[in-house]
Amino acid sequence: MRRARARSPKLYAAMAGLGLVAAAGTALVMPEASAATPGATGYATQNGGTTGGAGGTTVKATTGTQIHQALCGRASSSTPITIQVEGTINHANTSKVSGASCNTADGVIELKQISNVTLVGVGSGAVFDQLGIHVRESSNIIIQNVTVRNVKKSGSPTSNGGDAIGMESDVHNVWVDHVSLLASGGESEGYDGLFDLKANTRYVTLSYSTLRNSGRGGLINSSDSDLSSSYVTFHHNLYENIDSRAPLLRGGIAHMYNNHYVSLNESGINSRAGAKAKVDNNYFEDSKDVLGTFYTDLAGYWQVSGNVFDNVTWSAPGDENNPAGPNPVSNTSVSIPYAYTLDQASCVPAIVAKTAGAGTGLAVSDGSCTATTPTATATPTATATPTATATPTAPTGTNLSIGAGSDGSSKADGTSYGNVRDGDTSTYWSPSGSTGSVSIKWGSATTVSKAVIKETSAAAGRIGSWQVLNGDTGAVLASGSGAGTISFASTSLKKLTFSITSANGTPQIAEFETYAQ
C-alpha cells in the first residue's frame, strides 16, 4: 500500500465557529466495558435508541462457540443478553450452534435474526483473529471494546466476505464503540472492507474506534442500485493508512465529526449517487482527495464546517472525478436530529489518540479536547449459564445411554461415538483436536436430569471447561469444568450434547452416561 505523500503548507477550512455546538448536548459518559447500560451516541440514539443487552443476563465467553451458545441459550431471540468476551476468538474455536433463539454459522460470529445483544471485550481483551462479525436481520446491538483483525474474503482462512464488521439485510440501531479494526493490505491480498453497511442498514454509530492498514475503510450501500442504507454517524475515529472508502457513501445520509484521517492514499469520504455527508471539525492529514465524488459521474453532496486540511493534495476534476478541494465548500445542507458537542478540529489528533480503539478504558472526550475515563461501577457476575460442578459421585437408576444412539463433531482416528455409550471404559471417543462435542440421542423424547462423564485413566484431568446442551434447541443446560456427575433441570429432549470448550491435551471420553434422576 502506498504511504503518505510529501508535506505541503497547512490549509484550514474557511469557516467561522470552530468548536460550534450544533445542538444542545453534554459530554458522553460511558459505562465500564462490562456494563450494558445506555450510552449510544449519534444516529444510534434515534428510532427508539440502542441499549443492547441492558437489563438482561450477563455471561462470559472465551471462544466463538461459547458466544454462539450464549445466544442460543436465551429464552427467545429477543431476550436481552450481555456477552463478555475475553481471549482470542478464531476459526478453531468458533462453530455453529443450533437453537430456536439463534441462527449461527461456522467460521464467523453470526448475529443474525436476533435483537437486544451487547458483545463487549473485558479483562485482558478480546481479539477476533481472521474472524469477522456479521450482523444480519437484527436490531438493538452493541459491539464494544474488541479488536477484529485480518479478515479475508480470499485465500485462507476466509470469513464474513472479508469484512471485519459487516451489516446487511434490514439491520437497525447498532452502536459500535471503542473497537480496533485492521487488515494487512487490500483486495489483492484477500481483504475487503473494515466496516460495511448494506441492504437497508440504518441508525448506526461508529465511535471512538480505529481503522487501519486496509485498502477499503468501509461503505454504506453496496452498489448504485442499493441505496436503502442511511443515517450513520462516525465520530472520534482514527482512519490510518487506508487507500479509499473512508467511507464510500452511495445514497443515504451520514454525519462525520471529530475524526482523524491520516494517510488516505487514494480517496477518503466518497459521497456519490445522491448521498449527503455532513462533515464537521475533522482533521485530515497527509492524504489525497479526502472528500468528493470519485470513480463515478453520479454526484454526491456534502456540507462542510470547521475541518482542518493538513498536507492534503487534490486531483483535477474530470468526468468521473469531482474532488471537493482544494477549498471545500458546502453544496447541500443536512439536518441532524440528535444533540452532539464538537471538539475543535485542531485538537482532534490528540483527543482521538487518547480515546479511540479497544483497550483505552472506554475513554471519551468531554467536548473540550480533554479525555475522561468512566468511573468504575459494580457489574453483574458473569456466568455462561446456570452452572454445575461435576462431581465423582454417580447417580442411581438406569443408564439411558445404553441402547441409544450417538453422534458429534469430528472424531480422532480410531475412535467412535458409540464408545461413549457401550458400558466399556476401555474404549473411548476423542475429538479431532482439543475441543469438540459428542451427543447421546433417542428416537423419542426422553427425560434427563443428570449426565456422567468418565475419562479414560490415561487421559484423566484433560477435560477443561464444558457445556451441556439441549441438542434439540441448542439451549445450554449447564456449564462447568472437569469430568464427573453433572446435574441440571429435568428436561425432555431427543438429544443431549456434551461440548468441550477447553482442554489440557486431547480428551478421551470413555463413557457419557445419562439418567432421568
Disulfide bonds with the S-S distance in Angstrom:
Cys72-Cys102 1.85
Cys347-Cys369 1.91
